[in-house]
Amino acid sequence: QEVQSRNAGSWQRRRYRRGVSSHSSLRPLSELASAALNLDPIVRTCGLRRGLKTRCPFAAGQEIAREFPLVICSGDSSSSTAIALPAAAHALRDIVLADVPLNVRSLFESSGVSISPETLLVFSLLVLRWSGLRQCGKNSPRSACVPDLPEGPRHWLALSETKRSLFERCATVQRLMSEARLRGLLAFEVSDEEVLDADLRRIGSTICSSDAPFVPAAFALLNHSCSPNATLQWSASQGHVILRCLEPIAVGEEIFVSYVREQDHVLSRRYYLLQQQGFRCLCKRCQSNFCGVVEAPVNGWRCESCSACLPDDLFQCSSCSSSVTLAMRGRREEGHATVMQLASRASTLARSQQFTSAAQLLARALESLRSLRPPTDVWLSKLLTSMRNVLLAAPPGSVAPDAVKAIDAELERQRAAYRAAVAAEAAGAASLGVAQSEEARSWSVRMLRALRLHDPSEIALRRGRKRRVGPRGDGGYVVWDEEGRPLCNALLSYGVDTNVDFELELACAGAKVLMFDHTVRGPPQGHPNITFRREALADRTVEGICGTLAAHLAALPLVPGPIMLKADVEGAEFAAILSTRSEDLAKFSQICLELHWLGRPSRGGDFRIKALALERLSENFVLLHAHGNNYGDAVEVAGCTVPDVLEVLFVNRSLLDPEGFVPSSRGLVPDVVLDSSNCLFVPDFELRGPPFGADVPAR
């Protein structure tokens, strides 16, 4: 079944709506692309997005085009040795501007403020734009590009944390501007709104990582794909950004680059693109990943038995079926921590110009990391890149002549391996168009019917109400609270994130909490009533590795009163529920779940497993609340639109009168008191139609 977003046509593949400042009627980025790069700009009839396409065919590895960036922060040799960190601000020396020669070294060294590369880029964009406009009386060719840059993530202005960082950077830029005017370097002023606009355009133009932070010119038109056909490379020796072909591109074919690391997991890519750029990627690779058709593991750990790549959340190797014990997790985590300590010490030595000692520490770190991580892992890529930078910065004759070539060869092998994995994932999307069998459709209908939403009746509302426990965002859940009765005396909780306020609130109220998660060492906060066990929730029990709901129920302290269940286990919930007897499930008064991959029959179990698990819950529980996680997609299942990830509250029927609930006739619109949008940058899901606000039709 081809699963698509509910409004796939309405989602922009671009990050933003493009526009041209009222100061100029030109579209200089398009002109630069056409004239200087010999590429054709794509004009979208809807006016929402643009791109670049080729005028001639290109082979893999061939250079497509190159350009000077609009602005770039350049540093001395020590800045290139920072390991897994941006270039140190103190190492930056000047800003290269295409049209406006301005040496700002003494300016920011005497300004008395901490200067980051991002701040320098914003400052230089403003100098480039407004010196060309106000001093010359008209736009110079490249200064006219500034208002034509992507508008960037305007939603950042509505979020407290990102808004604070924007305004802090704005204040620093204004101090630099003031210092420049006092010293006679600049003769114009800019408003805070203009500074914020330049900063957001800088963010919106960031389309790749680089050793040298820069803002591209015509390359800012390039669209994104998680399975790109081209990549951008920075040439420090020539000061160019090079667009290089990754796979054969035909005449007139659009060029795509990746705004994210291609090695990253699909959820990491989704979160980054939504948060940083404000759009969902719907490329073939993402659809294949979300559907579970193909997801080639490139990051993770080496299996101690067969050396296969083992993702962090798995407790059994898919290649040799060996179990990942607690001792194994401890060994690999301690080993990784040691590697990071060596890398940190090497970074300190490199900044002190002790390149030989830094290279020796990095060699030790690489040897250890290769025994822990697969060859394609992103951590290995970072460490190899750091080693390469240190070797290049070392004095001539202090390192082996072929050392850099050996590192380059390993990096190229790694890139080839993960590009092959990326291509396999994207090719897996072809299977999504296979028609759904009648049996699968029948099970999907049963799954939807088990998600029928109910409303509390007037009788129930006289005694209780819905309320939210825990934080407004992820980690908080809606519960049913009746006056005069404790919410729960014991809680089974699965899935530990960075926030455990839900568990803490119940523990502070006196509930005994038994918490489980096999992927972390422990909760971020403790409490005398909270006990943590590093185990996974599964449909079977393997001592010290995973356990069933029934086994964990038996481990709860013997306390009278209601017991609650909370689980966020990335799709493992269906098999775990299905393996639990109805009489054991009935021991819970309320169940708070995050249901995953409802529309993906290849993830978290097929429609049959999901339907049977939800039907087992329906024997003793009613669905009293639901909220869609809008980081995920809205998917079409048996003619109904449902969120792929759904936060739900099941309440035991014994807790309510027989007349305490009725099938909902209106569904649910997110409540500002109870619900919180998981992703504030895109609209929340409204659960109005079937299966929430109406019965699922037979056909």
Disulfide bonds with the S-S distance in Angstrom:
none
